[in-house]
Amino acid sequence: MFHRKPLEERIAERQAKLPPLKEGQHFEHGPAKFVFISLITAVVLMHIVGLAIVMHFA
């Protein structure tokens, strides 16, 4: 539509321009890494607090 390349081709071209990822680097985007670490930390803390509450009342 409107003489544009399909979305798949535009994404492929953009990814082809990116340099290869460094060994051990899984997140190219800093905020994505922050959100991921924050969510994992929140889930672990909720499990620990929940376990402490259950053990206290058992």
Helices and strands as residue ranges (DSSP letters): H 7-17, H 30-57
